[in-house]
Amino acid sequence: MRVKLLTILILIVFITGIIISVIIINNKNNSEVDLVAINEVVKIVEKNWGQVNDELFHHIDLKQPFVILDDLGKVIYQTPGNHFDGLYEAIKNRDIVVDLKHGHEFLGKLIIRNNEQLILQQMKSELINSNIVIFGVLMLINILFILYVHRTVLKPFRQLQNFAANVARGNLDIPLVMDKNNHFGAFTESFDIMREELANARQREYESNRSKKELVATLSHDIKTPVASIKAVSELMLMQAADEKVIKQVNTIYSKADQIDLLITDMFHATLEELQQLKLTVTEESSEVLVKMIENVNYDNQLIYDSIPQCIILIDPVRLQQVIDNIISNSYKYAGTKIEIKSQIHQGYLELHFNDFGLGIKEDELPLLFNKYYRGKNVEGKNGSGLGLYISKYFIENMNGKINCYNRNDGFTIVIKMKLA
C-alpha cells in the first residue's frame, strides 16, 4: 500500500513539473510592438532634433529600449542601460528601424531593440530553477522510498541472513524476531518453525545419545560382576598355588582382570568416539614401575629387556600400562617374534624402544600408523579396530611425551618418550 502511495506521489510531482514548465513557456510570449508609442517617439525626435534628451520621453510608455542615430550612423541618444553595437547587429537582432525625416530631409534612424533574446534567456533561467526544484523534490521522495525499502525489505532480509548463519553455527536458541507487517510474512514464520524443529531434533538426538550412554553404563556395571569374580578366583588361586610358573600366570590373569575393570570404568564417561573425555592423572613416578608394567605382558618370556635407568618420570601409570599393552599386543599379533626393549635417557626424556624382528611395514604407511581406524596392509586375517596406536598416541601426548615408529633392517621399532620430572 505504501509503495503505491509513493509511486502516485512521484507521478504527481512529475506531472506538476511538466505543467509548471508549460505555464512558464506560455507566459513568456514576445512583448507586442506598441505602434502608438513608437509614432509618438518618432514625432518627438523629429520635432526636437538636435535637442534630444531624457526629459522628452518621460511620459512615453515604450517598454523596449531604443537608440537614435544621425544621418552618419553616429549615436546621438540611447535609453539608459542600453548598449548599441552597430546597425549591422541591430539588423541581425531583428530590431525595428525607423527613418527620421524633417520634411524631405533625412535626419537619421530610430532603432527600437527587439527583446526576444532577453525573454528567451529569462524563460530558460526560470525553467532551470523550476526543474531544479522538481528534481530536488523527486530526489527527496526517492531517498524516502529507498529508506522505506531498506527498513521493510533489506533490513528484514539481513535479519534472515543472520538467522541462517546462527542456524548454520548451531545456535538454535536465538529466535527470528520480525515486525508484524514485514513483507516476508509466512516465509519468516516458516524459518522460525524450522529452527524450533531443528532444536527439537537436536534435543531428541541428545536424549538418544544419553540413552545409549546409559545403556553402556548399565552393561559396564553388569560386566563388572564377572570380572570381580575372576579377580576373586585369581586371589584364591594365588593363595593355594605353590608352583612359580602357575603363580606368575595367575598374577597375569589377576592384573588383566584389574585392567579390564579400569577400562570398564572408563566406559561410564566416554565412548571410542569421545576419547577427549578420557581423563589422565599425571604424577611423578619412579621408572621402576615400568618393570612391573612390562612383566604384566611378558607372556611366555617373549620380552627381552635390560635394566631401566633410575629416574623420575611424569606419567599416568594406568594409561601407560594401556600403551605398553597395545604395543606389545601388536608385536605379538603382527610380528610373532621375540620383543627386545631398550631404554635410555635422552634430551629430557626416558625412552623405551620396542624392537620386534618381523617384516615391518611399508615406508609410505608409517605416517598413517597413528591415524584413527587405520590398519596397515599386513593385517589381513587378523582382528583389530585400528584404534590401539591412535589411543596410545593420545595418552602419551597428554602425558607430555612423544611416540613414533620406524623400520629397521631386521624388524620394526616403536619408541615412547616419557618426560623426566
C-alpha positions in Angstrom: 0.0 0.0 0.0 2.8 2.4 0.9 4.7 1.6 -2.3 1.6 2.6 -4.3 1.2 5.9 -2.4 4.9 6.7 -3.1 4.5 5.9 -6.8 1.4 8.1 -7.0 3.3 10.9 -5.2 6.2 10.7 -7.7 3.8 10.8 -10.6 2.0 13.9 -9.2 5.3 15.7 -8.7 6.4 14.8 -12.2 3.2 16.0 -13.8 3.3 19.2 -11.7 6.7 19.9 -13.1 5.5 19.5 -16.7 2.5 21.8 -16.0 4.8 24.5 -14.4 7.2 24.3 -17.4 4.3 24.8 -19.9 3.0 27.8 -17.9 6.4 29.4 -17.9 6.8 28.9 -21.6 3.3 30.3 -22.4 3.7 33.4 -20.1 7.0 34.3 -21.9 5.5 35.5 -25.2 7.3 38.2 -27.0 6.0 41.6 -25.9 3.8 43.2 -28.6 5.0 46.2 -30.5 3.3 49.4 -29.3 3.0 51.3 -32.6 1.3 54.4 -30.9 4.3 54.8 -28.6 6.8 54.3 -31.4 5.0 57.0 -33.5 5.0 59.4 -30.6 8.7 58.9 -30.1 9.3 59.5 -33.8 7.3 62.7 -33.8 9.1 64.0 -30.7 12.6 63.2 -32.1 11.7 64.8 -35.5 10.3 67.9 -33.8 13.2 68.3 -31.3 16.0 67.1 -33.5 19.3 68.4 -32.1 17.8 68.8 -28.6 17.1 65.2 -27.7 17.4 64.3 -24.0 15.8 62.0 -21.4 13.2 64.6 -20.3 11.4 64.4 -23.7 10.5 60.7 -23.2 9.4 60.6 -19.5 5.7 60.5 -20.4 6.0 57.9 -23.2 5.2 54.2 -22.3 7.6 52.4 -24.6 9.0 49.3 -22.9 11.6 48.5 -25.5 14.9 50.3 -25.3 15.8 52.4 -28.3 18.7 54.3 -30.0 18.7 57.4 -32.2 21.4 57.7 -34.9 22.2 60.7 -37.1 22.5 60.5 -40.8 26.1 59.4 -40.5 25.2 56.5 -38.2 26.5 58.1 -35.0 24.6 57.6 -31.8 23.2 60.8 -30.5 20.9 59.2 -27.9 20.1 55.9 -26.3 17.9 54.9 -23.4 19.7 54.2 -20.0 21.2 50.6 -19.7 21.1 50.1 -23.4 24.2 49.2 -25.4 24.3 49.8 -29.2 26.6 47.5 -31.2 26.1 48.9 -34.6 23.5 48.9 -37.3 24.6 45.5 -38.6 24.0 43.9 -35.2 20.6 45.7 -34.9 19.5 44.2 -38.2 20.8 40.8 -37.1 18.9 41.1 -33.9 15.7 41.9 -35.8 15.4 45.4 -34.2 12.8 47.8 -35.6 14.5 50.5 -37.7 12.5 53.7 -38.5 13.8 56.6 -40.7 13.6 60.0 -39.1 12.8 62.9 -41.5 12.0 66.6 -41.4 10.0 67.3 -44.5 12.0 65.7 -47.2 15.3 66.0 -45.3 16.7 62.7 -43.9 17.7 63.2 -40.3 18.7 59.7 -39.0 17.3 56.5 -37.7 15.4 55.3 -34.7 16.3 51.8 -33.7 13.9 50.0 -31.2 15.6 46.9 -29.6 13.9 43.5 -30.1 13.8 41.9 -26.5 13.2 38.4 -27.8 16.6 37.1 -26.6 16.2 38.6 -23.2 12.8 37.0 -22.8 14.2 33.6 -24.0 17.0 33.9 -21.5 14.6 34.7 -18.7 12.5 31.7 -19.7 15.5 29.4 -19.7 16.5 30.6 -16.2 13.0 30.1 -14.8 12.8 26.6 -16.4 16.1 25.6 -14.9 15.1 26.8 -11.5 11.8 25.1 -11.6 13.4 21.9 -12.8 15.9 22.0 -10.0 13.1 22.3 -7.5 11.1 19.5 -9.1 14.1 17.1 -9.3 15.0 18.0 -5.8 11.6 17.0 -4.6 11.7 13.8 -6.7 15.2 13.0 -5.2 13.9 13.6 -1.7 10.9 11.3 -2.4 13.3 8.7 -3.9 15.5 8.9 -0.8 12.5 8.4 1.4 11.5 5.4 -0.8 15.0 3.9 -0.5 14.9 4.3 3.3 11.5 2.7 3.3 12.7 -0.3 1.2 15.8 -0.6 3.4 13.7 -0.7 6.5 10.9 -3.0 5.2 12.9 -5.3 2.8 16.7 -5.1 3.1 16.8 -5.0 6.9 14.5 -7.9 7.4 16.5 -9.8 4.7 19.7 -9.1 6.6 18.0 -10.4 9.8 17.2 -13.6 7.8 20.8 -13.8 6.8 22.0 -13.5 10.4 19.3 -16.0 11.4 20.5 -18.5 8.8 24.1 -18.0 9.9 23.1 -18.7 13.6 21.3 -21.9 12.4 24.4 -23.0 10.4 26.6 -22.5 13.6 24.1 -24.5 15.6 22.8 -21.5 17.6 19.2 -22.7 17.7 18.1 -20.8 20.8 18.0 -17.4 19.0 14.5 -16.8 17.6 13.8 -14.9 14.4 12.4 -11.6 15.5 10.4 -9.7 12.8 7.9 -6.8 12.7 4.3 -7.9 12.3 4.0 -6.0 9.0 7.1 -7.3 7.3 6.9 -8.3 3.6 8.2 -11.8 4.1 5.2 -12.8 6.1 4.7 -16.5 6.5 8.1 -17.1 4.9 9.9 -15.8 8.1 7.4 -17.7 10.3 8.4 -20.9 8.4 12.0 -20.2 9.1 11.4 -19.9 12.8 9.4 -23.1 12.8 12.3 -24.8 11.1 14.6 -23.5 13.8 12.3 -24.9 16.5 12.1 -28.3 14.7 15.9 -28.4 14.4 16.2 -27.6 18.1 13.7 -30.4 18.9 15.7 -32.8 16.7 18.9 -31.9 18.4 17.2 -32.5 21.8 15.9 -35.8 20.6 19.4 -36.7 19.4 20.8 -35.7 22.8 18.3 -37.9 24.5 19.1 -40.8 22.2 22.8 -40.4 22.9 22.1 -40.1 26.6 20.1 -43.4 26.4 23.0 -45.1 24.6 25.4 -43.9 27.2 23.1 -45.1 30.0 23.0 -48.5 28.2 26.8 -48.6 28.0 26.9 -47.7 31.7 24.4 -50.4 32.6 26.3 -53.1 30.6 29.6 -52.0 32.1 28.1 -52.4 35.5 26.9 -55.9 34.6 30.3 -56.8 33.2 32.0 -55.7 36.4 30.3 -58.6 38.2 32.0 -61.5 36.3 35.3 -59.5 36.3 35.1 -59.2 40.0 34.5 -63.0 40.2 37.6 -63.6 38.1 39.7 -61.4 40.4 38.3 -63.2 43.4 39.1 -66.6 42.0 42.6 -65.4 41.0 43.3 -64.3 44.5 42.1 -67.6 45.8 44.4 -69.5 43.4 47.3 -67.3 44.4 46.8 -68.3 48.0 46.7 -72.0 47.1 49.4 -72.1 44.3 52.9 -73.3 45.1 54.4 -73.6 41.6 56.2 -70.4 40.5 55.0 -70.7 36.9 51.4 -71.1 38.0 51.8 -68.1 40.4 53.1 -66.0 37.5 50.3 -67.0 35.2 47.6 -66.4 37.9 49.2 -63.0 38.6 48.8 -62.2 34.9 45.2 -63.2 35.0 44.6 -61.0 38.0 46.4 -58.0 36.6 44.5 -58.3 33.3 41.2 -58.6 35.1 42.1 -55.5 37.1 42.9 -53.7 33.9 39.6 -54.7 32.4 37.9 -53.4 35.4 39.6 -50.0 34.9 38.6 -49.9 31.2 35.0 -50.7 32.0 35.1 -47.8 34.5 36.1 -45.5 31.6 33.0 -46.6 29.6 30.9 -44.7 32.1 32.5 -41.5 30.9 33.3 -41.9 27.2 33.0 -44.0 24.1 35.6 -44.6 21.4 34.3 -41.6 19.6 34.8 -39.3 22.6 38.4 -40.0 23.6 38.9 -36.5 24.8 36.7 -37.3 27.8 39.1 -40.0 29.0 40.9 -38.3 31.9 44.5 -38.7 32.7 46.2 -38.1 36.1 49.8 -37.3 35.5 52.0 -37.9 38.6 55.7 -38.3 39.3 56.6 -41.9 39.3 59.9 -43.9 39.6 61.0 -45.6 36.5 60.9 -48.9 38.4 57.1 -49.1 37.8 58.0 -49.8 34.1 59.4 -53.2 35.0 56.1 -54.3 36.5 54.2 -53.0 33.5 56.5 -54.9 31.1 56.2 -58.1 33.2 52.4 -57.8 33.1 52.5 -58.5 29.4 55.6 -60.8 29.3 53.8 -63.9 28.0 56.0 -67.0 27.7 59.0 -64.9 28.4 58.9 -63.3 24.9 60.2 -60.0 26.2 63.9 -59.3 26.5 64.9 -56.1 28.3 67.9 -54.6 30.1 67.7 -52.7 33.4 65.9 -49.4 33.1 67.8 -46.3 34.2 66.7 -45.0 37.6 64.8 -41.7 37.2 61.5 -39.9 38.0 59.1 -39.6 35.1 55.8 -37.8 34.6 53.2 -40.5 33.7 49.7 -41.8 34.4 50.5 -45.4 35.4 47.1 -46.8 34.3 47.2 -45.1 30.9 50.9 -46.0 30.3 50.1 -49.7 31.0 47.4 -49.5 28.3 50.0 -48.0 25.9 52.6 -50.8 26.6 49.9 -53.4 26.3 48.8 -52.1 22.9 52.4 -52.0 21.6 53.3 -55.5 22.9 50.0 -57.0 21.7 50.5 -55.6 18.2 54.0 -57.0 18.1 52.8 -60.4 19.2 49.9 -60.3 16.6 51.8 -59.0 13.5 55.5 -59.9 14.1 55.2 -63.1 16.1 58.8 -62.8 17.3 60.6 -62.1 20.5 60.5 -58.4 21.5 63.6 -56.5 22.6 63.1 -53.5 24.8 65.9 -51.0 25.1 65.8 -47.9 27.4 67.9 -44.7 27.6 67.7 -41.1 28.9 68.0 -38.6 26.1 67.3 -34.9 25.9 65.0 -34.8 29.0 63.1 -38.0 28.2 63.2 -41.6 29.3 62.9 -43.5 26.0 61.7 -47.1 25.6 62.4 -48.7 22.2 60.2 -51.8 21.5 62.0 -53.8 18.8 60.4 -56.8 17.1 62.0 -58.8 14.3 59.2 -59.1 11.9 58.8 -57.8 8.4 57.8 -54.3 9.5 55.5 -52.1 7.3 55.8 -50.2 4.1 57.5 -46.8 4.4 54.5 -44.9 2.9 52.3 -46.3 5.7 54.5 -45.1 8.6 52.9 -41.5 8.7 49.4 -43.1 8.8 50.0 -45.7 11.5 48.7 -43.5 14.4 45.6 -42.3 12.5 42.2 -43.3 13.8 40.9 -46.6 12.4 44.0 -47.0 10.1 45.2 -50.5 9.7 48.2 -51.5 7.6 48.2 -53.8 4.6 49.8 -56.6 6.6 46.7 -57.1 8.8 44.8 -59.5 6.5 43.2 -62.3 8.5 44.0 -60.6 11.9 41.3 -59.0 14.1 41.6 -55.3 15.1 39.9 -51.9 15.0 42.8 -49.6 14.1 42.4 -47.7 17.4 45.2 -49.1 19.6 48.1 -46.9 18.4 45.7 -43.9 18.0 44.7 -44.2 21.7 48.3 -44.8 22.6 49.4 -41.5 20.9 46.6 -39.6 22.6 47.7 -40.9 26.1 51.4 -40.3 25.5 51.0 -36.8 24.2 48.7 -35.9 27.1 51.4 -37.0 29.4 53.7 -34.5 27.7 55.5 -37.4 26.0 56.1 -38.5 22.4 55.6 -41.6 20.4 57.0 -42.6 16.9 57.9 -45.6 14.8 60.4 -46.7 12.1 61.6 -49.7 10.2 64.9 -51.4 10.8 66.8 -53.7 8.5 65.9 -56.6 10.8 62.5 -55.5 12.1 60.2 -52.7 13.3 60.5 -50.3 16.3 58.1 -48.2 18.2 59.6 -45.6 20.6 57.8 -43.9 23.5 59.4 -41.0 25.3 58.3 -40.1 28.8 59.2 -36.7 30.2 61.6 -36.5 33.1 60.3 -34.8 36.2 
